[in-house]
Amino acid sequence: MEKKAYRDLSSFLGKLFEGKVQKISINAGFSCPNRDGTKGWGGCTYCNNQTFSPDYCQREKSVSQQLAEGIQFFRRKYPEMRYLAYFQSYTNTYGDIEELVTKYEEALRMEGVVGLIVGTRPDCMPDALLDYFAELAQRQFVMVEYGVESTLDRTLQRINRGHTYAEAEEAIRRTAARGIYTGAHLILGLPGETREEILQHATRISRLPLTTLKLHQLQLIRHTRMAREQELAPSDFHLYDVDEYVDLVVDFVERLNPNFVVERFVSQSPKELLIAPDWGLKNYEFVAKVDRRFAERQTWQGRLYQEMQG
């Protein structure tokens, strides 16, 4: 297999597990402090949770039932595949710790499940839960994935995140210091951010002890506040066309810490919910474009990293 110009997730997992490993998303029925009034109401301005929940991820179903349906889907093609239970929807460390741990343990008891990935917010990681994850990480694969979204506080305030970038830095450092794989998520193209500011995210986040980084393009989703904002002030938004975004990704990854695993570049929202940009590409087709652009430019992840950290 030809070597990638960046560290990808399948290569990372291939060093940890024998054979294929697949993430299975779970909606465990948790809420979010940005929705229940603790931090705010209505959630982040871009958020419609339906955009990242597969059909089997219905909160009225138990964790075991969602996993069983996901495993059944994949096992038909790959009988020997093993699975990572991905607690994805909303804030999966927000709630009573006993209830949280009960759901994580329910997932780990499922046959074929070899680890956890837990998505959350930087302001929702109590020490007691970190203690649990740190102990678990000594015997199972565990990754905690934080929604950072931007390194600019003015943007975080504008999109109603309810936390600062300093809080994201602190949560990532606390988690990684406990020997837990730590991931982050950024949205490229949030309103009001210039191209140079977007590239500066790579420089700033590269200083953190991350294992993985997920990127995705800004998408306007139906029934969100951001979609209404874009209607009222379209000049505040720059929605990338596909080739322009490919170049942005390559420029970004050139500046990125070469030790990070770049888990993804794009997100795909359901067509019925997506307003723009609609590129009409599957994820693997977009990745092929990125790979070609890296080759054309004869560049690689981290090529400008030292220079940008200086």
C-alpha positions in Angstrom: 0.0 0.0 0.0 1.3 3.5 -0.9 2.3 5.5 2.1 0.0 8.4 2.8 1.2 12.0 3.1 -0.4 12.2 6.5 -1.1 9.9 9.4 -4.5 8.3 8.9 -6.8 6.5 11.3 -6.7 3.1 9.7 -2.9 2.9 9.9 -3.1 4.0 13.6 -5.7 1.4 14.5 -3.8 -1.2 12.4 -0.9 -0.9 14.8 -3.1 -1.5 17.8 -5.4 -4.2 16.6 -5.2 -7.2 14.3 -7.8 -7.2 11.6 -10.5 -4.7 10.8 -11.9 -2.5 13.5 -15.1 -0.4 13.0 -16.6 2.4 15.0 -20.3 2.0 15.8 -22.2 5.2 16.8 -24.4 5.2 19.9 -27.0 7.7 21.1 -27.0 7.0 24.8 -29.8 9.5 25.6 -27.6 12.2 27.2 -28.3 15.9 27.0 -25.9 18.8 26.8 -25.3 21.8 29.2 -25.7 24.0 26.2 -29.2 22.8 25.7 -30.7 22.3 29.2 -29.9 25.8 30.5 -26.8 25.0 32.5 -24.6 26.9 30.0 -27.3 27.9 27.5 -30.3 27.0 25.5 -30.7 25.6 22.0 -27.2 24.3 21.6 -24.5 25.4 19.2 -25.8 27.6 16.3 -24.8 25.0 13.7 -26.1 21.9 15.5 -28.9 19.6 14.3 -28.0 16.3 16.0 -29.8 14.3 13.2 -26.8 15.1 10.9 -24.5 12.7 12.6 -26.8 10.0 13.9 -27.2 6.8 11.8 -30.7 5.3 11.6 -30.0 2.7 14.3 -28.9 5.5 16.8 -32.3 6.1 18.4 -32.2 7.1 22.1 -35.2 5.0 23.0 -33.1 1.9 22.1 -30.7 0.6 24.7 -26.9 0.8 24.2 -26.8 -2.9 23.6 -29.6 -2.8 21.0 -27.9 0.0 19.1 -24.6 -1.9 19.1 -26.3 -5.2 18.1 -27.9 -3.6 15.1 -24.7 -1.9 14.1 -22.7 -5.1 14.4 -25.3 -7.0 12.5 -25.0 -4.5 9.6 -21.2 -4.8 9.4 -20.8 -8.5 10.3 -22.6 -9.7 7.1 -19.6 -8.4 5.0 -16.8 -8.8 7.6 -17.6 -11.7 10.0 -14.3 -11.3 11.9 -14.5 -7.5 12.4 -14.3 -6.0 15.8 -15.8 -2.8 17.1 -15.3 0.4 19.0 -18.4 1.7 20.8 -18.6 5.4 19.8 -20.7 7.4 22.2 -21.3 10.2 19.7 -24.5 12.2 20.1 -24.6 15.2 22.4 -22.4 15.3 25.5 -21.5 11.7 26.6 -19.7 12.6 29.9 -22.6 14.8 31.1 -24.7 13.2 33.8 -24.6 11.1 36.9 -21.2 9.3 36.9 -22.8 5.9 37.9 -25.2 6.2 35.1 -22.5 7.1 32.6 -20.2 4.2 33.7 -23.1 1.8 33.6 -23.7 2.6 29.9 -20.0 2.4 29.0 -19.7 -1.0 30.7 -22.9 -2.2 28.9 -21.2 -1.4 25.6 -17.9 -3.1 26.7 -19.8 -6.3 27.6 -21.0 -6.7 24.0 -19.3 -9.5 22.1 -16.8 -8.1 19.6 -16.5 -4.7 21.2 -12.8 -3.9 22.0 -12.9 -0.3 23.2 -14.7 3.0 23.7 -14.6 6.4 22.0 -16.5 9.0 24.0 -17.4 12.3 22.5 -17.8 15.3 24.8 -17.3 19.0 25.5 -14.2 20.4 27.2 -16.2 21.7 30.1 -17.8 18.3 31.0 -14.9 16.2 32.2 -14.9 15.7 36.0 -11.9 14.3 37.7 -13.8 11.2 38.9 -14.7 10.3 35.4 -11.1 10.8 34.3 -10.1 8.4 37.0 -12.4 5.8 35.6 -11.1 6.3 32.0 -7.5 6.2 33.2 -8.0 2.9 34.9 -10.0 1.5 32.0 -7.3 2.6 29.5 -4.8 0.3 31.2 -6.8 -2.7 29.9 -8.9 -1.5 27.0 -8.8 1.0 24.1 -10.2 4.3 25.3 -10.3 7.6 23.5 -12.0 10.8 24.7 -12.8 13.1 21.8 -13.4 16.8 22.5 -15.4 19.2 20.4 -13.1 22.2 20.2 -14.4 23.7 16.9 -12.3 26.8 16.9 -9.2 28.2 18.7 -10.7 31.8 18.6 -12.9 32.8 21.6 -14.8 35.3 19.6 -15.9 32.5 17.2 -16.8 30.2 20.1 -18.9 32.9 21.6 -20.6 33.6 18.2 -21.5 30.0 17.7 -22.8 29.7 21.3 -20.4 27.0 22.3 -20.5 28.0 26.0 -16.8 27.4 26.6 -13.4 29.0 25.8 -10.4 27.7 24.0 -8.5 27.8 27.3 -11.0 25.3 28.7 -10.4 23.1 25.7 -6.6 23.2 26.1 -7.0 22.4 29.8 -9.3 19.4 29.2 -7.0 18.0 26.5 -3.9 18.3 28.7 -5.7 16.8 31.7 -6.9 13.8 29.7 -3.7 13.1 27.9 -1.7 13.3 31.1 -3.7 10.4 32.4 -2.5 8.1 29.6 -5.8 8.3 27.7 -5.9 8.7 23.9 -7.2 12.2 23.3 -9.0 13.5 20.2 -10.2 16.9 19.1 -12.6 18.2 16.5 -12.4 21.5 14.5 -14.8 23.0 12.0 -13.0 24.9 9.1 -14.8 27.9 7.8 -16.9 29.2 10.7 -18.4 32.6 10.2 -16.1 35.6 10.6 -12.8 33.6 10.3 -10.3 34.5 7.6 -8.3 31.9 5.8 -5.2 32.9 7.7 -7.1 32.5 11.0 -8.2 29.1 10.0 -4.6 28.0 9.2 -3.6 29.5 12.6 -5.8 26.9 14.2 -3.4 24.3 13.0 -0.5 26.1 14.6 -2.2 26.5 18.0 -3.8 23.1 18.3 -0.5 21.4 17.3 0.9 22.5 20.7 -1.5 20.2 22.5 -0.9 16.5 23.4 -3.5 15.1 21.0 -3.7 11.6 19.5 -6.2 12.4 16.7 -7.8 15.4 15.0 -11.0 15.5 13.0 -11.6 18.3 10.6 -14.7 19.1 8.7 -16.1 21.8 6.5 -18.7 24.3 7.7 -22.1 23.0 6.5 -25.4 24.9 6.7 -28.0 22.6 8.1 -31.8 23.1 8.0 -33.5 24.1 11.2 -30.4 25.6 12.8 -29.8 29.2 14.0 -26.7 29.4 11.7 -28.8 28.7 8.6 -31.0 31.7 9.6 -28.0 33.9 10.3 -26.6 33.1 6.9 -29.9 34.1 5.2 -29.7 37.5 7.1 -26.0 38.2 6.6 -24.5 36.0 3.8 -21.4 38.2 3.6 -20.3 36.8 7.0 -20.0 33.3 5.5 -17.6 31.7 3.1 -18.9 28.3 1.9 -16.0 26.6 0.2 -16.2 24.9 -3.2 -14.7 21.5 -3.2 -11.3 22.3 -4.9 -10.9 25.4 -2.7 -11.5 23.3 0.4 -9.1 20.6 -0.7 -6.3 23.2 -0.9 -7.3 24.5 2.5 -7.0 21.0 4.0 -3.6 20.5 2.5 -2.4 23.9 3.7 -3.7 23.1 7.1 -2.2 19.7 7.4 1.2 21.0 6.3 1.2 23.1 9.4 0.0 20.3 11.7 2.0 18.4 14.3 3.3 15.4 12.3 2.5 13.1 15.3 -1.3 13.7 15.1 -3.5 11.2 13.4 -5.8 13.0 11.0 -9.0 11.1 11.4 -11.1 12.8 8.7 -11.3 15.9 6.5 -15.0 16.2 5.8 -18.4 15.4 7.3 -21.4 14.3 5.3 -24.8 15.5 6.5 -28.0 13.8 5.2 -29.0 15.3 1.9 -32.5 16.2 3.2 -30.9 18.3 5.9 -28.0 19.9 4.0 -28.5 23.4 2.6 -24.9 24.0 1.5 -22.2 23.2 0.3 -23.5 20.2 -1.6 -20.4 18.7 -3.3 -22.0 15.4 -4.2 -19.0 13.4 -3.1 -18.7 10.4 -0.9 -16.0 10.6 1.8 -13.6 8.2 0.0 -13.9 10.4 -3.2 -13.0 13.5 -1.2 -10.0 11.7 0.4 -8.8 10.6 -3.1 -8.8 14.3 -4.1 -6.8 15.3 -1.0 -4.3 12.5 -1.7 -3.9 13.6 -5.3 -3.3 17.2 -4.2 -0.7 16.2 -1.7 1.1 14.3 -4.4 0.8 17.2 -6.9 2.2 19.6 -4.5 4.9 17.1 -3.2 4.1 18.0 0.4 3.1 16.2 3.6 1.8 16.5 7.1 4.0 18.7 9.2 6.2 20.1 6.4 5.8 23.6 7.8 5.2 22.5 11.4 8.6 23.6 13.0 8.5 26.9 11.1 4.9 27.6 12.3 5.8 26.7 15.9 8.7 29.1 16.0 
